[in-house]
Structures are given as structure tokens and as C-alpha cells.
């Protein structure tokens, strides 16, 4: 869990974001979100990570949209009040106009 928190803070360098995607970390993030739905800190960190990956490299949007990420974020957004703004921002960066649903 702490590794995702660290990674979410280091994506200000585009090359790091590209390496993370090349390493298939997008799948790992989604798997962890599914595996630990009760961990608010993990869900929040994963959301930050996805948001940063998409902001740094917009071509990553398609990678995340092909997965179940929208469903996971919307579910967590309903369950965790402190997660709401983070999830809304990440959904917006993914181009999902109805991010406030």
C-alpha cells in the first residue's frame, strides 16, 4: 500500500509514468482496488496514481477505460466521503463527463 502512495507522488516526470504503464502497473492497481475494497487509503492512493498517469500521458486514458476502473471509482466514491473529490477529479481526467453521478 505504501508503494502506491509513493508512486502516486512521483508521476510529475512523464518518463516515469510511461515506465509504469509499460510495466503493466495499471492492471496491478485495478487488481489491488478489487482485492482490498475496504481500504480507503489504498483506494485513494490508487485513484491519485491513475489521475497522475492520465494527466501526464493522455494516451493512458484508453488503457484505464478498457478496464473496470470507472465502476470501482464510482462505488468507492459512494462508500468513502473523503474519497469523493479524488474520485471526481480522476473520473474527470478520464473524460467521463458524468463524474458527479
Jmol script that loads the backbone (N, CA, C; Angstrom):
load data "model"
ATOM      1  N   UNK A   1       0.822  -1.184   0.000  1.00  0.00           N
ATOM      2  CA  UNK A   1       0.000   0.000   0.000  1.00  0.00           C
ATOM      3  C   UNK A   1       0.865   1.246   0.000  1.00  0.00           C
ATOM      4  N   UNK A   2       1.915   1.289   0.779  1.00  0.00           N
ATOM      5  CA  UNK A   2       2.756   2.476   0.822  1.00  0.00           C
ATOM      6  C   UNK A   2       3.487   2.701  -0.495  1.00  0.00           C
ATOM      7  N   UNK A   3       3.763   1.649  -1.248  1.00  0.00           N
ATOM      8  CA  UNK A   3       4.418   1.798  -2.546  1.00  0.00           C
ATOM      9  C   UNK A   3       3.523   2.569  -3.507  1.00  0.00           C
ATOM     10  N   UNK A   4       2.232   2.288  -3.508  1.00  0.00           N
ATOM     11  CA  UNK A   4       1.313   3.020  -4.374  1.00  0.00           C
ATOM     12  C   UNK A   4       1.263   4.483  -3.957  1.00  0.00           C
ATOM     13  N   UNK A   5       1.283   4.744  -2.675  1.00  0.00           N
ATOM     14  CA  UNK A   5       1.292   6.129  -2.201  1.00  0.00           C
ATOM     15  C   UNK A   5       2.537   6.852  -2.695  1.00  0.00           C
ATOM     16  N   UNK A   6       3.681   6.210  -2.605  1.00  0.00           N
ATOM     17  CA  UNK A   6       4.931   6.801  -3.085  1.00  0.00           C
ATOM     18  C   UNK A   6       4.878   7.031  -4.587  1.00  0.00           C
ATOM     19  N   UNK A   7       4.422   6.021  -5.321  1.00  0.00           N
ATOM     20  CA  UNK A   7       4.357   6.154  -6.769  1.00  0.00           C
ATOM     21  C   UNK A   7       3.408   7.261  -7.195  1.00  0.00           C
ATOM     22  N   UNK A   8       2.323   7.430  -6.473  1.00  0.00           N
ATOM     23  CA  UNK A   8       1.351   8.445  -6.866  1.00  0.00           C
ATOM     24  C   UNK A   8       1.936   9.853  -6.789  1.00  0.00           C
ATOM     25  N   UNK A   9       2.970  10.021  -6.008  1.00  0.00           N
ATOM     26  CA  UNK A   9       3.595  11.330  -5.862  1.00  0.00           C
ATOM     27  C   UNK A   9       4.729  11.573  -6.846  1.00  0.00           C
ATOM     28  N   UNK A  10       5.165  10.558  -7.565  1.00  0.00           N
ATOM     29  CA  UNK A  10       6.358  10.672  -8.405  1.00  0.00           C
ATOM     30  C   UNK A  10       6.062  10.763  -9.896  1.00  0.00           C
ATOM     31  N   UNK A  11       4.819  10.941 -10.283  1.00  0.00           N
ATOM     32  CA  UNK A  11       4.492  10.937 -11.698  1.00  0.00           C
ATOM     33  C   UNK A  11       4.591  12.303 -12.361  1.00  0.00           C
ATOM     34  N   UNK A  12       5.241  13.253 -11.715  1.00  0.00           N
ATOM     35  CA  UNK A  12       5.416  14.552 -12.351  1.00  0.00           C
ATOM     36  C   UNK A  12       6.430  14.460 -13.487  1.00  0.00           C
ATOM     37  N   UNK A  13       7.120  13.348 -13.596  1.00  0.00           N
ATOM     38  CA  UNK A  13       8.062  13.118 -14.695  1.00  0.00           C
ATOM     39  C   UNK A  13       7.412  12.139 -15.668  1.00  0.00           C
ATOM     40  N   UNK A  14       7.190  12.587 -16.918  1.00  0.00           N
ATOM     41  CA  UNK A  14       6.456  11.792 -17.895  1.00  0.00           C
ATOM     42  C   UNK A  14       7.101  10.435 -18.148  1.00  0.00           C
ATOM     43  N   UNK A  15       8.420  10.367 -18.150  1.00  0.00           N
ATOM     44  CA  UNK A  15       9.099   9.098 -18.424  1.00  0.00           C
ATOM     45  C   UNK A  15       8.774   8.052 -17.364  1.00  0.00           C
ATOM     46  N   UNK A  16       8.606   8.487 -16.121  1.00  0.00           N
ATOM     47  CA  UNK A  16       8.241   7.544 -15.055  1.00  0.00           C
ATOM     48  C   UNK A  16       6.833   7.023 -15.301  1.00  0.00           C
ATOM     49  N   UNK A  17       5.929   7.902 -15.674  1.00  0.00           N
ATOM     50  CA  UNK A  17       4.557   7.486 -15.970  1.00  0.00           C
ATOM     51  C   UNK A  17       4.541   6.465 -17.102  1.00  0.00           C
ATOM     52  N   UNK A  18       5.341   6.692 -18.125  1.00  0.00           N
ATOM     53  CA  UNK A  18       5.401   5.763 -19.253  1.00  0.00           C
ATOM     54  C   UNK A  18       5.949   4.404 -18.825  1.00  0.00           C
ATOM     55  N   UNK A  19       6.957   4.410 -17.981  1.00  0.00           N
ATOM     56  CA  UNK A  19       7.530   3.149 -17.492  1.00  0.00           C
ATOM     57  C   UNK A  19       6.527   2.362 -16.659  1.00  0.00           C
ATOM     58  N   UNK A  20       5.742   3.065 -15.872  1.00  0.00           N
ATOM     59  CA  UNK A  20       4.732   2.401 -15.040  1.00  0.00           C
ATOM     60  C   UNK A  20       3.713   1.696 -15.921  1.00  0.00           C
ATOM     61  N   UNK A  21       3.270   2.346 -16.969  1.00  0.00           N
ATOM     62  CA  UNK A  21       2.300   1.723 -17.886  1.00  0.00           C
ATOM     63  C   UNK A  21       2.937   0.564 -18.633  1.00  0.00           C
ATOM     64  N   UNK A  22       4.161   0.740 -19.094  1.00  0.00           N
ATOM     65  CA  UNK A  22       4.847  -0.349 -19.797  1.00  0.00           C
ATOM     66  C   UNK A  22       5.009  -1.580 -18.917  1.00  0.00           C
ATOM     67  N   UNK A  23       5.131  -1.373 -17.614  1.00  0.00           N
ATOM     68  CA  UNK A  23       5.284  -2.486 -16.675  1.00  0.00           C
ATOM     69  C   UNK A  23       3.934  -3.109 -16.305  1.00  0.00           C
ATOM     70  N   UNK A  24       2.869  -2.658 -16.947  1.00  0.00           N
ATOM     71  CA  UNK A  24       1.518  -3.179 -16.709  1.00  0.00           C
ATOM     72  C   UNK A  24       1.037  -2.901 -15.286  1.00  0.00           C
ATOM     73  N   UNK A  25       1.503  -1.822 -14.714  1.00  0.00           N
ATOM     74  CA  UNK A  25       1.082  -1.458 -13.366  1.00  0.00           C
ATOM     75  C   UNK A  25      -0.389  -1.062 -13.315  1.00  0.00           C
ATOM     76  N   UNK A  26      -0.941  -0.688 -14.458  1.00  0.00           N
ATOM     77  CA  UNK A  26      -2.367  -0.361 -14.487  1.00  0.00           C
ATOM     78  C   UNK A  26      -3.197  -1.562 -14.057  1.00  0.00           C
ATOM     79  N   UNK A  27      -2.826  -2.746 -14.517  1.00  0.00           N
ATOM     80  CA  UNK A  27      -3.538  -3.963 -14.110  1.00  0.00           C
ATOM     81  C   UNK A  27      -3.356  -4.234 -12.623  1.00  0.00           C
ATOM     82  N   UNK A  28      -2.164  -4.008 -12.115  1.00  0.00           N
ATOM     83  CA  UNK A  28      -1.888  -4.243 -10.690  1.00  0.00           C
ATOM     84  C   UNK A  28      -2.708  -3.303  -9.821  1.00  0.00           C
ATOM     85  N   UNK A  29      -2.823  -2.051 -10.232  1.00  0.00           N
ATOM     86  CA  UNK A  29      -3.599  -1.076  -9.468  1.00  0.00           C
ATOM     87  C   UNK A  29      -5.063  -1.506  -9.401  1.00  0.00           C
ATOM     88  N   UNK A  30      -5.603  -1.893 -10.530  1.00  0.00           N
ATOM     89  CA  UNK A  30      -7.005  -2.302 -10.572  1.00  0.00           C
ATOM     90  C   UNK A  30      -7.222  -3.567  -9.743  1.00  0.00           C
ATOM     91  N   UNK A  31      -6.293  -4.503  -9.826  1.00  0.00           N
ATOM     92  CA  UNK A  31      -6.399  -5.727  -9.030  1.00  0.00           C
ATOM     93  C   UNK A  31      -6.383  -5.420  -7.539  1.00  0.00           C
ATOM     94  N   UNK A  32      -5.523  -4.496  -7.127  1.00  0.00           N
ATOM     95  CA  UNK A  32      -5.459  -4.143  -5.707  1.00  0.00           C
ATOM     96  C   UNK A  32      -6.734  -3.429  -5.255  1.00  0.00           C
ATOM     97  N   UNK A  33      -7.287  -2.593  -6.120  1.00  0.00           N
ATOM     98  CA  UNK A  33      -8.542  -1.927  -5.778  1.00  0.00           C
ATOM     99  C   UNK A  33      -9.660  -2.950  -5.593  1.00  0.00           C
ATOM    100  N   UNK A  34      -9.665  -3.985  -6.429  1.00  0.00           N
ATOM    101  CA  UNK A  34     -10.672  -5.033  -6.316  1.00  0.00           C
ATOM    102  C   UNK A  34     -10.408  -5.934  -5.105  1.00  0.00           C
ATOM    103  N   UNK A  35      -9.155  -6.167  -4.816  1.00  0.00           N
ATOM    104  CA  UNK A  35      -8.781  -7.080  -3.738  1.00  0.00           C
ATOM    105  C   UNK A  35      -9.026  -6.483  -2.351  1.00  0.00           C
ATOM    106  N   UNK A  36      -8.842  -5.175  -2.215  1.00  0.00           N
ATOM    107  CA  UNK A  36      -8.980  -4.508  -0.917  1.00  0.00           C
ATOM    108  C   UNK A  36      -9.984  -3.355  -0.976  1.00  0.00           C
ATOM    109  N   UNK A  37     -11.237  -3.652  -1.243  1.00  0.00           N
ATOM    110  CA  UNK A  37     -12.225  -2.566  -1.365  1.00  0.00           C
ATOM    111  C   UNK A  37     -12.482  -1.832  -0.049  1.00  0.00           C
ATOM    112  N   UNK A  38     -12.139  -2.449   1.077  1.00  0.00           N
ATOM    113  CA  UNK A  38     -12.391  -1.823   2.377  1.00  0.00           C
ATOM    114  C   UNK A  38     -11.278  -0.879   2.803  1.00  0.00           C
ATOM    115  N   UNK A  39     -10.181  -0.849   2.069  1.00  0.00           N
ATOM    116  CA  UNK A  39      -9.057   0.005   2.426  1.00  0.00           C
ATOM    117  C   UNK A  39      -9.190   1.378   1.756  1.00  0.00           C
ATOM    118  N   UNK A  40      -9.686   2.327   2.522  1.00  0.00           N
ATOM    119  CA  UNK A  40      -9.898   3.671   1.979  1.00  0.00           C
ATOM    120  C   UNK A  40      -8.590   4.311   1.524  1.00  0.00           C
ATOM    121  N   UNK A  41      -7.526   4.128   2.287  1.00  0.00           N
ATOM    122  CA  UNK A  41      -6.235   4.706   1.922  1.00  0.00           C
ATOM    123  C   UNK A  41      -5.711   4.123   0.612  1.00  0.00           C
ATOM    124  N   UNK A  42      -5.846   2.830   0.451  1.00  0.00           N
ATOM    125  CA  UNK A  42      -5.404   2.190  -0.793  1.00  0.00           C
ATOM    126  C   UNK A  42      -6.227   2.695  -1.974  1.00  0.00           C
ATOM    127  N   UNK A  43      -7.549   2.755  -1.808  1.00  0.00           N
ATOM    128  CA  UNK A  43      -8.414   3.220  -2.889  1.00  0.00           C
ATOM    129  C   UNK A  43      -8.049   4.649  -3.290  1.00  0.00           C
ATOM    130  N   UNK A  44      -7.832   5.480  -2.312  1.00  0.00           N
ATOM    131  CA  UNK A  44      -7.478   6.883  -2.559  1.00  0.00           C
ATOM    132  C   UNK A  44      -6.130   6.999  -3.271  1.00  0.00           C
ATOM    133  N   UNK A  45      -5.155   6.225  -2.814  1.00  0.00           N
ATOM    134  CA  UNK A  45      -3.822   6.255  -3.429  1.00  0.00           C
ATOM    135  C   UNK A  45      -3.867   5.760  -4.871  1.00  0.00           C
ATOM    136  N   UNK A  46      -4.625   4.714  -5.102  1.00  0.00           N
ATOM    137  CA  UNK A  46      -4.762   4.197  -6.466  1.00  0.00           C
ATOM    138  C   UNK A  46      -5.418   5.224  -7.373  1.00  0.00           C
ATOM    139  N   UNK A  47      -6.396   5.912  -6.837  1.00  0.00           N
ATOM    140  CA  UNK A  47      -7.084   6.937  -7.615  1.00  0.00           C
ATOM    141  C   UNK A  47      -6.133   8.080  -7.987  1.00  0.00           C
ATOM    142  N   UNK A  48      -5.328   8.516  -7.022  1.00  0.00           N
ATOM    143  CA  UNK A  48      -4.311   9.531  -7.315  1.00  0.00           C
ATOM    144  C   UNK A  48      -3.339   9.042  -8.384  1.00  0.00           C
ATOM    145  N   UNK A  49      -2.933   7.794  -8.268  1.00  0.00           N
ATOM    146  CA  UNK A  49      -1.992   7.227  -9.228  1.00  0.00           C
ATOM    147  C   UNK A  49      -2.588   7.239 -10.635  1.00  0.00           C
ATOM    148  N   UNK A  50      -3.824   6.805 -10.761  1.00  0.00           N
ATOM    149  CA  UNK A  50      -4.483   6.788 -12.073  1.00  0.00           C
ATOM    150  C   UNK A  50      -4.622   8.202 -12.613  1.00  0.00           C
ATOM    151  N   UNK A  51      -5.038   9.110 -11.772  1.00  0.00           N
ATOM    152  CA  UNK A  51      -5.182  10.502 -12.210  1.00  0.00           C
ATOM    153  C   UNK A  51      -3.850  11.045 -12.716  1.00  0.00           C
ATOM    154  N   UNK A  52      -2.792  10.813 -11.980  1.00  0.00           N
ATOM    155  CA  UNK A  52      -1.475  11.310 -12.396  1.00  0.00           C
ATOM    156  C   UNK A  52      -0.989  10.658 -13.675  1.00  0.00           C
ATOM    157  N   UNK A  53      -1.234   9.379 -13.837  1.00  0.00           N
ATOM    158  CA  UNK A  53      -0.835   8.699 -15.074  1.00  0.00           C
ATOM    159  C   UNK A  53      -1.563   9.267 -16.284  1.00  0.00           C
ATOM    160  N   UNK A  54      -2.825   9.573 -16.119  1.00  0.00           N
ATOM    161  CA  UNK A  54      -3.626  10.087 -17.229  1.00  0.00           C
ATOM    162  C   UNK A  54      -3.267  11.528 -17.550  1.00  0.00           C
ATOM    163  N   UNK A  55      -3.027  12.332 -16.529  1.00  0.00           N
ATOM    164  CA  UNK A  55      -2.661  13.732 -16.754  1.00  0.00           C
ATOM    165  C   UNK A  55      -1.319  13.822 -17.475  1.00  0.00           C
ATOM    166  N   UNK A  56      -0.359  13.016 -17.078  1.00  0.00           N
ATOM    167  CA  UNK A  56       0.986  13.078 -17.666  1.00  0.00           C
ATOM    168  C   UNK A  56       1.025  12.510 -19.081  1.00  0.00           C
ATOM    169  N   UNK A  57       0.200  11.517 -19.350  1.00  0.00           N
ATOM    170  CA  UNK A  57       0.181  10.878 -20.666  1.00  0.00           C
ATOM    171  C   UNK A  57      -1.269  10.572 -21.042  1.00  0.00           C
ATOM    172  N   UNK A  58      -1.939  11.492 -21.731  1.00  0.00           N
ATOM    173  CA  UNK A  58      -3.358  11.296 -22.063  1.00  0.00           C
ATOM    174  C   UNK A  58      -3.648  10.008 -22.839  1.00  0.00           C
ATOM    175  N   UNK A  59      -2.653   9.463 -23.509  1.00  0.00           N
ATOM    176  CA  UNK A  59      -2.888   8.204 -24.225  1.00  0.00           C
ATOM    177  C   UNK A  59      -3.185   7.050 -23.262  1.00  0.00           C
ATOM    178  N   UNK A  60      -2.916   7.256 -21.977  1.00  0.00           N
ATOM    179  CA  UNK A  60      -3.214   6.226 -20.977  1.00  0.00           C
ATOM    180  C   UNK A  60      -4.704   6.141 -20.654  1.00  0.00           C
ATOM    181  N   UNK A  61      -5.472   7.118 -21.078  1.00  0.00           N
ATOM    182  CA  UNK A  61      -6.911   7.100 -20.802  1.00  0.00           C
ATOM    183  C   UNK A  61      -7.537   5.817 -21.327  1.00  0.00           C
ATOM    184  N   UNK A  62      -7.226   5.464 -22.557  1.00  0.00           N
ATOM    185  CA  UNK A  62      -7.814   4.261 -23.159  1.00  0.00           C
ATOM    186  C   UNK A  62      -7.440   3.005 -22.389  1.00  0.00           C
ATOM    187  N   UNK A  63      -6.249   2.967 -21.843  1.00  0.00           N
ATOM    188  CA  UNK A  63      -5.800   1.803 -21.077  1.00  0.00           C
ATOM    189  C   UNK A  63      -6.688   1.598 -19.856  1.00  0.00           C
ATOM    190  N   UNK A  64      -7.011   2.680 -19.165  1.00  0.00           N
ATOM    191  CA  UNK A  64      -7.831   2.553 -17.968  1.00  0.00           C
ATOM    192  C   UNK A  64      -9.308   2.372 -18.284  1.00  0.00           C
ATOM    193  N   UNK A  65      -9.777   2.961 -19.362  1.00  0.00           N
ATOM    194  CA  UNK A  65     -11.194   2.837 -19.696  1.00  0.00           C
ATOM    195  C   UNK A  65     -11.562   1.438 -20.170  1.00  0.00           C
ATOM    196  N   UNK A  66     -10.608   0.671 -20.656  1.00  0.00           N
ATOM    197  CA  UNK A  66     -10.913  -0.688 -21.096  1.00  0.00           C
ATOM    198  C   UNK A  66     -11.104  -1.617 -19.904  1.00  0.00           C
ATOM    199  N   UNK A  67     -10.730  -1.169 -18.753  1.00  0.00           N
ATOM    200  CA  UNK A  67     -10.877  -1.953 -17.533  1.00  0.00           C
ATOM    201  C   UNK A  67     -12.132  -1.514 -16.779  1.00  0.00           C
ATOM    202  N   UNK A  68     -12.288  -2.001 -15.598  1.00  0.00           N
ATOM    203  CA  UNK A  68     -13.482  -1.733 -14.779  1.00  0.00           C
ATOM    204  C   UNK A  68     -13.284  -0.533 -13.855  1.00  0.00           C
ATOM    205  N   UNK A  69     -12.343   0.315 -14.169  1.00  0.00           N
ATOM    206  CA  UNK A  69     -11.948   1.379 -13.255  1.00  0.00           C
ATOM    207  C   UNK A  69     -13.079   2.353 -12.941  1.00  0.00           C
ATOM    208  N   UNK A  70     -13.894   2.688 -13.933  1.00  0.00           N
ATOM    209  CA  UNK A  70     -14.986   3.626 -13.668  1.00  0.00           C
ATOM    210  C   UNK A  70     -15.936   3.056 -12.620  1.00  0.00           C
ATOM    211  N   UNK A  71     -16.297   1.806 -12.759  1.00  0.00           N
ATOM    212  CA  UNK A  71     -17.198   1.160 -11.805  1.00  0.00           C
ATOM    213  C   UNK A  71     -16.592   1.162 -10.396  1.00  0.00           C
ATOM    214  N   UNK A  72     -15.305   0.839 -10.291  1.00  0.00           N
ATOM    215  CA  UNK A  72     -14.637   0.824  -8.990  1.00  0.00           C
ATOM    216  C   UNK A  72     -14.620   2.214  -8.353  1.00  0.00           C
ATOM    217  N   UNK A  73     -14.290   3.214  -9.143  1.00  0.00           N
ATOM    218  CA  UNK A  73     -14.213   4.573  -8.605  1.00  0.00           C
ATOM    219  C   UNK A  73     -15.576   5.086  -8.167  1.00  0.00           C
ATOM    220  N   UNK A  74     -16.585   4.808  -8.947  1.00  0.00           N
ATOM    221  CA  UNK A  74     -17.927   5.276  -8.584  1.00  0.00           C
ATOM    222  C   UNK A  74     -18.421   4.576  -7.313  1.00  0.00           C
ATOM    223  N   UNK A  75     -18.143   3.299  -7.188  1.00  0.00           N
ATOM    224  CA  UNK A  75     -18.538   2.556  -5.991  1.00  0.00           C
ATOM    225  C   UNK A  75     -17.840   3.123  -4.752  1.00  0.00           C
ATOM    226  N   UNK A  76     -16.549   3.331  -4.856  1.00  0.00           N
ATOM    227  CA  UNK A  76     -15.792   3.873  -3.729  1.00  0.00           C
ATOM    228  C   UNK A  76     -16.196   5.307  -3.412  1.00  0.00           C
ATOM    229  N   UNK A  77     -16.525   6.053  -4.432  1.00  0.00           N
ATOM    230  CA  UNK A  77     -16.957   7.439  -4.238  1.00  0.00           C
ATOM    231  C   UNK A  77     -18.212   7.490  -3.368  1.00  0.00           C
ATOM    232  N   UNK A  78     -19.067   6.510  -3.521  1.00  0.00           N
ATOM    233  CA  UNK A  78     -20.288   6.426  -2.719  1.00  0.00           C
ATOM    234  C   UNK A  78     -19.982   5.960  -1.284  1.00  0.00           C
ATOM    235  N   UNK A  79     -18.980   5.096  -1.123  1.00  0.00           N
ATOM    236  CA  UNK A  79     -18.680   4.496   0.178  1.00  0.00           C
ATOM    237  C   UNK A  79     -17.815   5.366   1.082  1.00  0.00           C
ATOM    238  N   UNK A  80     -16.943   6.188   0.492  1.00  0.00           N
ATOM    239  CA  UNK A  80     -15.985   6.959   1.286  1.00  0.00           C
ATOM    240  C   UNK A  80     -16.136   8.445   0.996  1.00  0.00           C
ATOM    241  N   UNK A  81     -16.549   9.188   1.994  1.00  0.00           N
ATOM    242  CA  UNK A  81     -16.761  10.623   1.795  1.00  0.00           C
ATOM    243  C   UNK A  81     -15.467  11.359   1.462  1.00  0.00           C
ATOM    244  N   UNK A  82     -14.372  10.975   2.107  1.00  0.00           N
ATOM    245  CA  UNK A  82     -13.105  11.664   1.847  1.00  0.00           C
ATOM    246  C   UNK A  82     -12.543  11.327   0.469  1.00  0.00           C
ATOM    247  N   UNK A  83     -13.063  10.313  -0.149  1.00  0.00           N
ATOM    248  CA  UNK A  83     -12.611   9.847  -1.456  1.00  0.00           C
ATOM    249  C   UNK A  83     -13.329  10.583  -2.583  1.00  0.00           C
ATOM    250  N   UNK A  84     -14.440  11.209  -2.274  1.00  0.00           N
ATOM    251  CA  UNK A  84     -15.306  11.786  -3.295  1.00  0.00           C
ATOM    252  C   UNK A  84     -14.590  12.761  -4.230  1.00  0.00           C
ATOM    253  N   UNK A  85     -13.859  13.732  -3.692  1.00  0.00           N
ATOM    254  CA  UNK A  85     -13.180  14.713  -4.543  1.00  0.00           C
ATOM    255  C   UNK A  85     -12.075  14.084  -5.373  1.00  0.00           C
ATOM    256  N   UNK A  86     -11.347  13.157  -4.781  1.00  0.00           N
ATOM    257  CA  UNK A  86     -10.268  12.484  -5.510  1.00  0.00           C
ATOM    258  C   UNK A  86     -10.843  11.681  -6.669  1.00  0.00           C
ATOM    259  N   UNK A  87     -11.903  10.948  -6.406  1.00  0.00           N
ATOM    260  CA  UNK A  87     -12.536  10.144  -7.452  1.00  0.00           C
ATOM    261  C   UNK A  87     -13.134  11.030  -8.543  1.00  0.00           C
ATOM    262  N   UNK A  88     -13.768  12.119  -8.147  1.00  0.00           N
ATOM    263  CA  UNK A  88     -14.345  13.039  -9.129  1.00  0.00           C
ATOM    264  C   UNK A  88     -13.270  13.599 -10.047  1.00  0.00           C
ATOM    265  N   UNK A  89     -12.148  13.996  -9.485  1.00  0.00           N
ATOM    266  CA  UNK A  89     -11.040  14.523 -10.290  1.00  0.00           C
ATOM    267  C   UNK A  89     -10.494  13.470 -11.245  1.00  0.00           C
ATOM    268  N   UNK A  90     -10.312  12.258 -10.749  1.00  0.00           N
ATOM    269  CA  UNK A  90      -9.779  11.186 -11.598  1.00  0.00           C
ATOM    270  C   UNK A  90     -10.763  10.839 -12.712  1.00  0.00           C
ATOM    271  N   UNK A  91     -12.038  10.755 -12.391  1.00  0.00           N
ATOM    272  CA  UNK A  91     -13.041  10.464 -13.420  1.00  0.00           C
ATOM    273  C   UNK A  91     -13.071  11.564 -14.474  1.00  0.00           C
ATOM    274  N   UNK A  92     -12.932  12.808 -14.045  1.00  0.00           N
ATOM    275  CA  UNK A  92     -12.893  13.932 -14.991  1.00  0.00           C
ATOM    276  C   UNK A  92     -11.690  13.805 -15.924  1.00  0.00           C
ATOM    277  N   UNK A  93     -10.528  13.460 -15.369  1.00  0.00           N
ATOM    278  CA  UNK A  93      -9.326  13.304 -16.192  1.00  0.00           C
ATOM    279  C   UNK A  93      -9.464  12.151 -17.188  1.00  0.00           C
ATOM    280  N   UNK A  94     -10.291  11.166 -16.836  1.00  0.00           N
ATOM    281  CA  UNK A  94     -10.547  10.054 -17.750  1.00  0.00           C
ATOM    282  C   UNK A  94     -11.553  10.431 -18.837  1.00  0.00           C
ATOM    283  N   UNK A  95     -12.091  11.650 -18.744  1.00  0.00           N
ATOM    284  CA  UNK A  95     -13.015  12.126 -19.765  1.00  0.00           C
ATOM    285  C   UNK A  95     -14.442  11.679 -19.550  1.00  0.00           C
ATOM    286  N   UNK A  96     -14.785  11.307 -18.340  1.00  0.00           N
ATOM    287  CA  UNK A  96     -16.140  10.845 -18.046  1.00  0.00           C
ATOM    288  C   UNK A  96     -16.950  12.039 -17.549  1.00  0.00           C
ATOM    289  N   UNK A  97     -17.764  12.580 -18.429  1.00  0.00           N
ATOM    290  CA  UNK A  97     -18.483  13.814 -18.155  1.00  0.00           C
ATOM    291  C   UNK A  97     -19.433  13.711 -16.978  1.00  0.00           C
ATOM    292  N   UNK A  98     -19.961  12.551 -16.744  1.00  0.00           N
ATOM    293  CA  UNK A  98     -20.938  12.386 -15.667  1.00  0.00           C
ATOM    294  C   UNK A  98     -20.240  12.001 -14.368  1.00  0.00           C
ATOM    295  N   UNK A  99     -19.115  12.652 -14.072  1.00  0.00           N
ATOM    296  CA  UNK A  99     -18.298  12.270 -12.924  1.00  0.00           C
ATOM    297  C   UNK A  99     -18.958  12.571 -11.596  1.00  0.00           C
ATOM    298  N   UNK A 100     -20.011  13.367 -11.574  1.00  0.00           N
ATOM    299  CA  UNK A 100     -20.681  13.652 -10.314  1.00  0.00           C
ATOM    300  C   UNK A 100     -21.853  12.738 -10.012  1.00  0.00           C
ATOM    301  N   UNK A 101     -22.012  11.701 -10.797  1.00  0.00           N
ATOM    302  CA  UNK A 101     -23.102  10.734 -10.535  1.00  0.00           C
ATOM    303  C   UNK A 101     -22.777   9.884  -9.347  1.00  0.00           C
TER     304      UNK A 101
END
end "model"
wireframe off; spacefill off
backbone 0.3
color backbone group
